[in-house]
Amino acid sequence: MTAPLLALDNLAKTFTMHLQGGLVIPVVAGISLDVAAGECVVLGGPSGAGKSSVLKMIYGNYRADGGAIRVIDRTETVDVATAAPRRVMALRRTTIGYVSQFLRVIPRVPALAVVEEAATAFGLGRDEAQARARRLLTLLNVPERLWSLPPATFSGGEQQRVNIARGFIADHPILLLDEPTASLDAKNRAAVVELIEAKKAAGTAIVGIFHDDDVRERVATRIVDVTRFAASAA
């Protein structure tokens, strides 16, 4: 059997409230799951159950308090939970893509360049990066008249579509999706579903959180209820 591209083993996270006398708030504990190539594992559960925290631990934005996050990086297995910051940054360039809930970019940089940059950082040539950026922005219904403008001037839905294009443009083996369709209408949700299905077909291992029941049911290989892990941390 082929080894999973991503494996969480007994992962745990708490937050310490230093301004409240060191109060420790449990988030998740004992979370274990594997994600193979071509799978889309959806994290389920109510707001506050720790779903986004799990994604941020995989991406290295949050440090895990326990357990392991094993990622296959070419021929090497890396534990994100214990890896040095420089190693985590390298994984983000080559192995782990991430679509967050908000677009964070340098002001005044045009939308087309924002999307292209994610491809060139991955190692694609300029022509290929631009071709992919144009295709994705078109598929996501971002009008061409906006491509030369900075995304800070866009509506929330337009910014999120640029954010999605930026996250999907490279060929990362692992892709993390944090409610990518939350601010989108039905037409653009369908476009995102199409992109997710294409990534699955290409062998990408996806972990996602989806606000929309219809999107979740269409893309999920399986749904993991995070509440049982949150409960075990209490």
Stockholm file with secondary structure:
# STOCKHOLM 1.0

chainA/1-234         MTAPLLALDNLAKTFTMHLQGGLVIPVVAGISLDVAAGECVVLGGPSGAGKSSVLKMIYGNYRADGGAIRVIDRTETVDVATAAPRRVMALRRTTIGYVSQFLRVIPRVPALAVVEEAATAFGLGRDEAQARARRLLTLLNVPERLWSLPPATFSGGEQQRVNIARGFIADHPILLLDEPTASLDAKNRAAVVELIEAKKAAGTAIVGIFHDDDVRERVATRIVDVTRFAASAA
#=GR chainA/1-234 SS CCCCSEEEEEEEEEEEEGGGTTEEEEEEEEEEEEECTTCEEEEESCTTSSHHHHHHHHHTSSCCSEEEEEEEETTEEEETTTCCHHHHHHHHHHTEEEECSSCCCCTTCCHHHHHHHHHHHHTCCHHHHHHHHHHHHHHTTCCGGGTTSCGGGSCHHHHHHHHHHHHHSSCCSEEEEESTTTTCCHHHHHHHHHHHHHHHHTTCEEEEECSCHHHHHHHCSEEEETHHHHHHTC
#=GC SS_cons         CCCCSEEEEEEEEEEEEGGGTTEEEEEEEEEEEEECTTCEEEEESCTTSSHHHHHHHHHTSSCCSEEEEEEEETTEEEETTTCCHHHHHHHHHHTEEEECSSCCCCTTCCHHHHHHHHHHHHTCCHHHHHHHHHHHHHHTTCCGGGTTSCGGGSCHHHHHHHHHHHHHSSCCSEEEEESTTTTCCHHHHHHHHHHHHHHHHTTCEEEEECSCHHHHHHHCSEEEETHHHHHHTC
//
